[in-house]
Amino acid sequence: MIEDAKPLTLGANFPRRALFTTLVGVAVSLGAACGASQKNQPAPLLDHRSWGAFLPTVTGPRASTEGSIDRLAALAGSRPEFVHLFAAIDDSLPIETLDSVRSVGSVPLLSLEPWRPRAGLDQPEYSLAAIASGQHDADLSRWATQLAAWPHLLLLRFAQEMNGTWYPWSVGVHNNTAGDYRAAWSRTHSIISEQAPNVRFVWAPNAITEGTRGFADCYPGDEVVDYLGLDGYNWGQTPGHQWQSPEKLFANSLEVMSSLSPGRPIIISEVGCADGATPNLKAQWIADFFYVIENHSDVSGVVWFQMDKERDWRFNSSPASTKRFRDGLTHWLGGGG
């Protein structure tokens, strides 16, 4: 998540790796037969659209997770199918939370971030060249072992938003290049997929805005990507920002995505909208967002960032926005028309 042309301010209380989130994802009909011989094959297309949302309260025990999901489902009118977790490369797989997510019928999506989250941008030890050259193979192998030991479907999003400027792995930071990114991704994929065929990989740049570069040259290739992801936020009309319509924020990037790998499912893996000057502005933005993704048939999943953080990103920040989200989601999940 970015702040237009500025680096993301994480905040002391909620570093992104600590946020256990409910995400929209792509419902995957993958059986246990997905073994090592299939690990380089694209995951099958989904036969229905799916949704989820970031929820910081989804952590640990089943009771907490179940209560959070129940409350979200009551607001949205539909139960989320995926839950999103953030973890740094030095962390361990959060087994208790994964088990809780699975116990309520959801699939986890894990964002694995190669950095120390509270140490800022200046971390050259996590440059893409360092990852690609094998300097972090021990951590990646440990993650592969742990992921293999939890033998259920999991979506893995590695080093997201590489086309921004706010991570040690961002292209242009620490002399990182797009070629370095592709090499780092491929090395990570090779190490993890070798041990954990239950994992499916989500490649997720940020939407192209005034504060980002293009992302097409960072695409590591169909043989090492199962799902395309895309992040984008409307930060609102505040100092340093401008109100961005869903069309402006997402339409061009979605076209680029589909041209990179035609027909491959796309997950809007992070999305949120700040409140506007009147409640109806956010409500209309939400309605327009569903219209935009309805017109891009490759979009199979959406992840709403359901938290009051740098902005109140929640879809239920007002009765008007709650109604538009519920109506838009219902229509989109039903296939539109």
N, C-alpha and C positions, 0 to 999 in steps of 0.2 A: 504494500500500500504506500502511495507516495503523496506528497503535497505539491501537485503540479510540478513546477520547476525547481523545487527545493527538496533537500534530503528529508526523509521521514524522521519526525521526532517520536521516539518510541514511548517515552514516559517512564517514570521510575517504577510505577506499580504494575505495569502490564507490558513487559517485553514480549515481542511477538512469539518467541518460542514457548512462552508459558501459557499461551492462549489455546485452550482446547475448544475447537470450534465446530459448529454444525454447518456442514457444507452442502451445497447442491452438487450433485455429481451425476455421473452417468450410470444408470443402473446396469450392471454387467451380468449377463447370464453366462458365467464361467463356472464350469463344473470342476470336480476334482481331477478330471482327465487332462487339465492343462499342465502338462509335465515339461520336462526339460527340452523335449524335442520341439515344443511349440514356443519356447521362450522368445524367439526372435520374430514371431508372427504378430501382426496387429491384433489387439483385442477385438472381438466381434462388435459390430454395430449394435447399439441398444435398440430394443424394440419398443421403448417408451421413453418419454422425457422424465427427468428426475430433478429434485430440488433439495436444498438444505440451507443452513445459515450459520454464521459464526455465533457461538454461544460460549462466553467465558466460564459459565457455570457448569459446563460439561467436563468434569474431571473426576477421576477416581471411582468411588463406589457406584454400584448400579442404581441405588435409590436416588442419588443426586442426578445422575444422567437421565433416568426415566422421568423424573419430575420436570426437568428442563425441557425435555422433548415433548412431554404432554402439554406443557404451557405454550410452547412454540406452535404445536399442531393446532391448538385451540384458536390461536391468533390467526394462523395462516389458512386454516380450513383443510390442511393436508399434512400428513406426517412426513418429515424429512427422511430421506433414504441414506444420507451420508453424514459423517461427522469428521471435522477437520482438526488436526492437531499440528502444532509447531514444535520442532525439536532442533537443538543445535547438534553439530556433529560430535561434540564431546558428551552429549547426553546418552542415556540408555533408552531402549524401547519401553514406553509406558504400558506395560502389560495389563495392569489393573484397569486403566481407562479403555484400552482396546477391548478387553473382555466386556466391560460395561456397555460400550458402543454396540458390540455384536449382540449382547443380550437383549437389547431393545429393538433388534431387527435392522440396524443400520450398518453401513460399511465405512470403515475409517479411511480418510485421506490424510496422509502425513507429509507435511512440508519439512524436508531435511535441509537445514541451513548450515553451510560450512563457515562458521565464524563463532566468536564469543560475543553474544548479543549485547552485553553491557559495555563493551570495550570500544565502541565507535567504529568509524570507517577505516581508520588507519591500522589495518591488520594485514600487512603484506605477506605474512605467513599463510594466509588463506587466499592468495592470488590464484587465478585459474591455472597459471603455469605450474604452481606448486602442487595443485591437485592432479593435474594431468601428468606430472612427472613422477607421481607415486608417493609424495611426501605424506599423504594422508591415507595411504592404503590400509594401515593398521586399524584406524577408526572405521573405514568403510567395510573392512572385512568383519569387524565386530558387529556392525549393523547388519551385515548380510547374515551372519550366524543367528542373531537374535530374531530377525525377520523370518528366517526359515523355521525357527523353533515355534513361532506363532503361525500355524499352517493354514491361515484363512486369507481370503481375498483382502488385499490392501492396495490402495492407490498411493504411489509415492511421487511427490513433487519435489524435485531437487533444484536448489539454487535458482529460485524464481526471480522474475523481474530483472533479468540480467541486462536489459536495455535501459535501465534507469541509471542513477548516479549515487545511490544511497547504500550500497553493499560493497564489501571487499571484493566480491566476485563480479561487480558491474563492469561491463565492457568500457574501457577508457580509464578505469581506476587501477592503480598499481601496474600500469602498462598492459592490462588485460586486453586481448583481442577477441574477435568473434571466433577465430580459429582455435584459440585457447579454450574458449567456452565449449565448443563442440568436442574437443579432445577430453576436457574434464568430465563432461557429461558421459561420453562413451566409455571412459574408464570406470566411472561410477556404475553405469549400467552393467558393464561386463562383470564387475566384482559381485554386485548384488544379485543379478539375475542368474548367475552360475549356481548360487546356493539357494535362492528363494524364488522358485517359479510361481509362487502365489502372489508376487508383487507385479503390479502394472504401473507403468511410468507416465507421468503427466508433465509435459513441458509447458511452462507458463510465463511468457513475457508480460510486460505491462502494456496497456493500450498506448498507442502512439499519441503523445501530447506535446505541448511546448517544452516540457521538461524531460523528454525521452528521445532516444534515437530509434531508427527502424530496427526490426528484429529478424528479418528474413535470413540474414547471413549467420545468425546464431542457431538456426534449426539444425539439430544433429542428424536428422534423417529418419525415414519411416521405420528402418529396421531396429531403432533403439527408442522409439516413442510409440506409446499406445494411445494416448489422448492428448489433444491440444488444449492448453489452458490459456486464459486471458484475464488479467486483472484491470479494474478501472474504477475510479471514484470521482464523484462530483463534489468538490470541496466547497462549493457555494460562493456567493458574492461577498468576499471578505478581503481585507488587505492582503495583497500578494496572490490573490486567486480571482477567478471569474467563474460564473455559473456556466456549466457545460451541459448541453443537452445530451441525452443518450445517443442520438444520431452522431453528433460531433465526436463524442468520446469513443464510441465502439464501432461505428459502421465501417470505416476505412480499415481498421485493424482486423475486423472479421473477414473482410474481403481478402486481405493479405494471408490470413490464416488458411482460408479455404484454398487459396492458390498454391500454398506450400504442400498441402496433402489433401487433394480433393476427396470429399466424402468421409474423411476421418472425423470422429466425434469431437466437438468442442465443448469444453466446460468453461463457463464464466466463473473462474475459480475464486475471485474476490470481487465484490461489488457493494457499493453503498452510496447513499446520497445525503448530504447535509440538509438541514432545514433551511427553507427559504424565508423571505420576508413575511410571507403569509403561509398558513398550512397548506393551501391548495397548490402552491408551487412544487413542493415535494411530492404531493399526491399525483400531480400531473406528470412529473418526472418519472415516477414509478410506472404509470400507465404507458408512457412513451417508451420506457425501457422494454416492457413486454412486447410492444409493437415492433421494436427494432429486432429483438431476437426471434420473433415470429417470422420475420422476413429473411432470416438466415437459417436455412433448414439444417445446416450442420450443427447448430447449437443444440446439444442434448441435455445440458445440465447448467444450473445456476447456483452460485453460493453467495448468499447475502451475508454481509458482515454485520451481525446483529449485536451491536455494542455501542454504548455512549462513551466515546473515547476522545480523539482529537475533535471530532464533531459527533453529533448524535446521529449515527449512521442507521439506527434501527428503522425498520419499515413501519413500526408501530409507534413512532414518536408523536403522532396525532391520530385522532379518529379518522380523519380524511385519508391520510396515507395508509393506514391499516386497511381500510375498505378497498382502496385502489390496488394494494398488493394482493389482497385475498381474491378480488375479482380477476385481476390480471393473471395470477398464478393458476387459478381454476381454469380459465380459458386456455392458457398456454399448455398446461398439463393435459387438457382434453383434446389437444391437437389444433386449437384455433378454429378458423373457418367462420 
